[in-house]
């Protein structure tokens, strides 16, 4: 798959993700998607630390991203697309 094709599919998956009701997606899957999105779109090799270390949501988000840091941008995009397509199919969207 060419990079342009992957980018197009990724952009479509991101747009389609907006169709999935957030409350219907388990929190762990939301965090996986967040981590994959950050890995796929980040231009830095190290995630930016959150400003308020007491913010538990940001801690979970950072953890989700760190769990997928080993993936290449292409791998992260591919996995993001797969999960979004699975969620759409499960919800008949």
PATILUM-950283 format. One line per field, with one value per residue: z, y, x of N, C-alpha, C in turn. Coordinates in steps of 0.001 Angstrom, whole numbers, plus 524288, in hexadecimal, padded with zeros to 5 digits. Each point is the difference from the previous one (the first is absolute). Layout:
BEGIN
n_up	c(Z ...);
n_north	c(Y ...);
n_east	c(X ...);
ca_up	c(Z ...);
ca_north	c(Y ...);
ca_east	c(X ...);
c_up	c(Z ...);
c_north	c(Y ...);
c_east	c(X ...);
***
This chain:
BEGIN
n_up	c(80000 7FC8E 80140 7FB1C 7FE44 802E8 7FE65 7FB45 80083 801E6 7FC70 7FCAD 8022A 80013 7FB43 7FEA5 802B2 7FD96 7FCC0 80277 8026C 80227 801ED 7FAF1 80099 8017B 804D5 8009A 7FD02 802B7 80420 7FE26 7FEA4 804A0 8023E 7FD26 80124 804F9 7FFF6 7FDAD 80374 8037D 80049 80502 801D0 802F4 802BA 7FF28 8042A 802C1 80030 800F4 802D2 80263 7FB21 8024E 7FD99 800DB 804C3 7FFC4 7FE11 8035E 803A7 7FE10 7FFBA 804BD 8009B 7FCBE 80331 800B3 7FEFF 7FB06 7FD93 7FC39 8039D 80250 7FB64 7FE8D 804AD 7FFBC 7FB04 8016D 80430 7FD5C 7FC1E 803CF 80248 7FB56 7FEEB 804B9 7FEAD 7FBC1 8004A);
n_north	c(7FB65 803A9 80374 801B2 7FB27 7FEDB 8046E 7FEC6 7FB05 801EC 803B7 7FC46 7FCDA 80422 80134 7FB0A 800CA 80466 7FC10 7FE10 7FEE6 80407 800A2 7FEA7 802FF 7FB4D 801A1 7FAF1 7FF51 80387 7FDDE 7FB54 801AA 8022E 7FBCA 7FD16 8033B 80055 7FAD5 7FFBA 803B6 7FDA9 804A3 7FF2A 7FEAC 8042C 7FD76 8040E 80186 7FE18 8046C 7FD42 7FE91 80312 8015D 7FCE7 80320 80416 7FE19 7FEE1 804C1 80205 7FD19 8016F 804B9 7FFB8 7FDC3 803EF 80213 7FADB 801B0 7FECE 80475 7FD29 7FD6E 8048F 80226 7FBEA 7FFDD 8052F 7FF8A 7FBE3 80299 8045F 7FD49 7FD9D 80489 801FB 7FBA8 7FFF2 80501 7FD1F 8029E);
n_east	c(8035D 7FEF1 803BD 7FF24 7FFBB 8042B 8022D 7FE46 80172 8046D 8002C 7FEAB 80392 8032C 7FE73 80090 80457 7FF08 7FF0E 8041F 7FB88 8025C 7FB34 7FFE7 8042E 801A2 800E0 800EC 7FBDE 7FD56 80256 7FEE2 7FB42 7FFC8 80213 7FCD8 7FC10 8018B 800B4 7FB6C 7FEED 802F8 8021A 7FF11 80499 7FF5B 7FC4D 7FCF2 80284 7FC23 7FD63 7FBBB 8042A 7FCB0 8003E 7FCA6 7FCB7 8030D 80028 7FAF5 7FF41 8035D 7FDD7 7FB65 80211 801F8 7FB62 7FF66 80387 7FFD6 7FB30 800A0 8008A 80215 802B6 800F8 800D5 802BB 80213 800B7 8014D 802E3 80179 800A3 80211 8028F 800F8 80112 802B2 80225 80033 8010E 80471);
ca_up	c(80000 7FFC7 80477 7FEF2 800F7 805A0 8023E 7FE98 80332 80569 80064 7FFBD 804ED 80400 7FF1C 80166 805AF 8022D 7FF8A 80421 804FA 8039B 8048E 7FE8A 7FF78 80529 8011D 7FE75 7FA4E 7FF14 80119 7FBD2 7FB6C 80119 7FF70 7FA74 7FD41 8015C 7FD8D 7FA52 7FE68 802D2 7FD29 803AA 80182 80589 80116 8037A 8051F 8015D 8036B 8054D 8011C 80308 7FC84 7FF06 7FA83 7FCE5 8013C 7FCFB 7FA7E 7FF29 80048 7FB34 7FBCB 800EC 7FEC2 7FA59 7FDFA 7FCE0 7FABD 7FC42 7FEAB 7FC7D 80316 80358 7FCAA 7FE5B 80479 8010B 7FBEF 80118 80490 7FEA1 7FC7D 80334 80318 7FC6D 7FE74 80496 80118 7FB1B 7FE27);
ca_north	c(8049B 804B4 80385 80357 7FCDF 7FF46 80506 800CB 7FC65 801CF 8049B 7FE21 7FD53 80409 80269 7FC1B 7FF48 803C2 7FDA8 7FC17 80287 7FF44 7FCED 7FA7A 7FDD6 7FF53 803B0 7FDE4 8007E 80594 80131 7FDAF 80362 804DE 7FEF4 7FF1D 804FC 80330 7FDB9 800A3 8057E 802E2 8011D 7FF83 7FAA2 7FF8B 802B4 8047F 7FEE6 8033C 80436 7FF20 7FA6F 7FDEE 7FF00 7FA58 7FEFF 800B0 7FBAC 7FB7E 8010D 7FF63 7FA69 7FD93 8014E 7FD4D 7FA78 7FF2B 802EA 7FC8E 7FF97 80423 8032A 7FCE5 7FBE3 80276 8016D 7FB30 7FDDA 803AC 7FF09 7FAEE 80062 8034B 7FCEE 7FC00 80298 8016D 7FB39 7FE1C 80380 80088 80571);
ca_east	c(7FCA3 8032E 7FF45 7FB80 7FB5B 7FF90 7FE63 7FA88 7FCEE 80058 7FCA3 7FA93 7FEDF 7FF6B 7FAE1 7FC0B 80005 7FC4D 7FAD1 7FF66 7FED0 8045B 7FE64 7FF8A 80543 80267 80436 80514 80062 800C8 80577 80328 7FF5C 802DD 8058C 8012B 7FF88 8048D 80498 7FF85 80016 80405 804D3 80453 8010C 7FEC0 7FB16 80037 7FDC9 7FB8F 8018A 7FE2B 800D6 7FBA2 7FBA0 7FFEC 7FE9E 804B9 80386 7FE2D 8010E 8059B 80106 7FE01 8039C 804F0 7FF4C 80052 80480 80346 7FDD0 80134 7FB6F 7FCC1 7FD86 7FC16 7FB98 7FD60 7FD25 7FBC1 7FC14 7FD9F 7FC8E 7FB80 7FCA5 7FD7C 7FBEE 7FBC7 7FD46 7FD23 7FB9E 7FD25 80053);
c_up	c(80000 804A5 7FF31 80116 805D7 8029E 7FEE0 80347 805B7 800D7 7FFE1 80517 8045E 7FF77 80199 805DA 8029E 7FFD2 80460 80524 80409 8049E 7FEC1 7FF81 80571 800B2 7FE52 7FA19 7FE8C 800E0 7FBDD 7FB27 800BA 7FF26 7FA59 7FCEB 8011A 7FD5A 7FA1A 7FE48 80296 7FCA6 80396 80151 805BB 8010C 8039C 80532 80112 80413 8059F 80145 80322 7FC8E 7FE50 7FA57 7FC8E 8010C 7FCF0 7FA30 7FEC4 80014 7FB0A 7FB72 800A0 7FE92 7FA2B 7FD8C 7FC94 7FA62 7FC85 7FF10 7FC9F 802F2 80377 7FCD7 7FE69 8046F 8016D 7FC2D 80122 80481 7FEBB 7FC73 802FA 80342 7FC97 7FE82 80481 80108 7FB34 7FE0D 7FABD);
c_north	c(804D1 80380 8038C 7FD0C 7FF48 80507 80126 7FC8A 801A2 804BC 7FE7D 7FD47 803F2 802B3 7FC41 7FF17 803AA 7FDE9 7FC1F 802DB 7FEBD 7FC84 7FA2B 7FD55 7FF85 803A8 7FDF4 80068 805C5 80177 7FDB3 8036F 80521 7FF20 7FF33 80515 8036B 7FDF3 800EB 805A6 80331 800CC 7FF97 7FA47 7FF17 802DE 804A1 7FE90 803B2 803F5 7FF14 7FA2E 7FD84 7FE82 7FA47 7FEB1 80086 7FBAD 7FB20 800BF 7FF40 7FA3E 7FD31 80109 7FD05 7FA32 7FEE2 802E6 7FC9B 7FF78 8045E 80327 7FCD3 7FBAE 80231 80181 7FB30 7FDB9 8037C 7FF0D 7FAE8 80063 80337 7FCF7 7FBBE 80265 80182 7FB41 7FDEA 80329 800F1 8059F 8004C);
c_east	c(80385 7FEC7 7FB4B 7FAEC 7FF12 7FE2E 7FA44 7FC77 7FFF4 7FC73 7FA38 7FE79 7FF39 7FAB9 7FBA0 7FFB6 7FC18 7FA65 7FEDF 7FED4 8043F 7FE8D 7FF7B 8054C 80268 804AF 80552 800CA 800C0 805B6 8039B 7FFB3 802EC 805DC 80195 7FFC8 804C3 804E5 7FFEC 800AD 80444 804D0 804B7 800C8 7FEC9 7FAEF 800D8 7FD87 7FB85 801B0 7FE73 80087 7FB98 7FB62 8000A 7FEAA 804CE 803F4 7FE6F 80111 805C3 80174 7FE3C 803B0 8051F 7FF92 8005B 804A2 80384 7FE0F 80203 7FB05 7FC48 7FD20 7FBAD 7FB2C 7FCDE 7FCBE 7FB5E 7FB89 7FD18 7FC19 7FB2D 7FC55 7FD1E 7FB8F 7FB54 7FCC5 7FCB6 7FB0B 7FCA5 7FFCD 802A9);
***
